[in-house]
Amino acid sequence: MNETLLNITYKAIDDKRGEDIVALNMQGISLLADYFIIAEGSSERQVQAIAREIKEKAEEAGYSVRKLEGFDTARWILVDMGDVVAHIFHKDERAYYNLERLWGDAPQLDAPQMDNE
């Protein structure tokens, strides 16, 4: 089930041309979620479009979005769907927060592996 939501999220980001998509397996590392997915957009409008697409596709598939934070400023939008949390950054902000380094213990999943689950 978590992998299905992860795939829906990945595809929604990809459909809106999100860049540098990274999925982290947070199981056993964080109590917040099983997976984090991190991506970036090149403008505020694109960051908002990615977040909106994630929300719409998750809800269409029967998942609920618990929280959507940062939408108005669109510098870092967090889409909390419970088991999967998406972090959508404006490209200028991503390097500053560097979540991949912060959660360096988490194994990264690659896109082909996710698409086949």
C-alpha positions as CSV (number, residue, x, y, z in Angstrom):
1,M,0.0,0.0,0.0
2,N,2.8,2.5,0.9
3,E,4.6,1.6,-2.3
4,T,1.4,2.3,-4.3
5,L,1.1,5.8,-2.8
6,L,4.8,6.3,-3.4
7,N,4.4,5.4,-7.1
8,I,1.4,7.7,-7.4
9,T,3.4,10.6,-5.8
10,Y,6.4,9.9,-8.0
11,K,4.3,9.9,-11.2
12,A,2.5,13.1,-10.2
13,I,5.8,14.9,-9.7
14,D,7.1,13.5,-13.0
15,D,3.9,14.5,-14.9
16,K,4.4,18.1,-13.8
17,R,8.1,17.9,-14.8
18,G,9.5,18.0,-11.3
19,E,13.2,17.6,-11.3
20,D,15.8,15.7,-9.3
21,I,13.3,13.3,-7.7
22,V,14.7,11.4,-4.8
23,A,12.7,8.8,-2.7
24,L,14.0,7.8,0.7
25,N,13.0,4.7,2.5
26,M,12.4,6.0,6.1
27,Q,11.2,2.7,7.6
28,G,13.0,2.1,10.8
29,I,14.6,5.6,10.6
30,S,11.8,8.0,11.2
31,L,8.4,7.7,12.9
32,L,7.0,10.4,10.7
33,A,6.5,8.4,7.5
34,D,7.7,5.2,5.7
35,Y,8.8,7.2,2.7
36,F,10.0,10.7,1.9
37,I,10.0,11.9,-1.6
38,I,11.9,15.0,-2.5
39,A,11.8,17.0,-5.7
40,E,12.1,20.5,-7.0
41,G,10.5,22.9,-9.4
42,S,12.1,25.9,-11.2
43,S,9.4,28.5,-10.2
44,E,6.8,29.1,-7.6
45,R,4.0,28.2,-10.1
46,Q,5.6,24.9,-10.9
47,V,6.2,24.0,-7.3
48,Q,2.5,24.7,-6.6
49,A,1.4,22.7,-9.7
50,I,3.4,19.7,-8.5
51,A,1.9,19.9,-5.0
52,R,-1.6,20.3,-6.4
53,E,-1.1,17.3,-8.7
54,I,0.2,15.1,-5.9
55,K,-2.9,16.0,-3.8
56,E,-5.3,15.4,-6.6
57,K,-3.8,12.1,-7.7
58,A,-3.5,10.8,-4.1
59,E,-7.2,11.7,-3.4
60,E,-8.4,10.2,-6.7
61,A,-6.7,6.9,-5.6
62,G,-8.5,7.0,-2.2
63,Y,-5.7,8.4,0.0
64,S,-6.2,11.4,2.2
65,V,-3.8,14.4,2.4
66,R,-3.4,15.1,6.1
67,K,-1.5,18.3,5.7
68,L,-0.4,20.7,2.9
69,E,2.0,23.3,4.2
70,G,3.9,26.1,2.5
71,F,1.6,26.3,-0.6
72,D,1.2,30.1,-0.6
73,T,4.9,30.9,-0.5
74,A,5.8,27.9,-2.7
75,R,9.5,27.8,-1.6
76,W,9.1,24.4,0.2
77,I,5.7,22.7,0.1
78,L,5.2,19.7,2.3
79,V,2.4,17.2,1.3
80,D,1.8,14.8,4.2
81,M,-0.2,11.7,3.2
82,G,0.7,9.7,6.3
83,D,2.9,6.9,5.1
84,V,4.4,9.1,2.4
85,V,5.5,12.7,2.8
86,A,6.5,14.7,-0.3
87,H,8.8,17.7,0.0
88,I,8.6,19.9,-3.1
89,F,11.2,22.6,-3.1
90,H,11.9,25.7,-5.2
91,K,15.2,24.9,-6.8
92,D,16.8,27.8,-5.0
93,E,15.8,26.4,-1.6
94,R,16.6,22.7,-2.0
95,A,20.4,22.9,-1.5
96,Y,20.0,25.1,1.5
97,Y,17.9,22.5,3.4
98,N,19.6,19.5,1.9
99,L,17.2,16.9,3.3
100,E,19.1,14.1,1.5
101,R,22.1,14.8,3.7
102,L,20.0,15.3,6.8
103,W,18.4,11.9,6.3
104,G,21.7,10.3,5.0
105,D,21.0,7.0,6.8
106,A,17.9,6.4,4.7
107,P,18.4,4.2,1.6
108,Q,17.5,5.9,-1.7
109,L,15.1,4.2,-4.0
110,D,15.6,4.6,-7.7
111,A,12.8,5.4,-10.1
112,P,12.7,2.1,-12.1
113,Q,12.6,0.1,-8.8
114,M,9.7,2.2,-7.6
115,D,7.8,1.9,-10.9
116,N,8.0,-1.9,-10.8
117,E,6.7,-2.3,-7.2
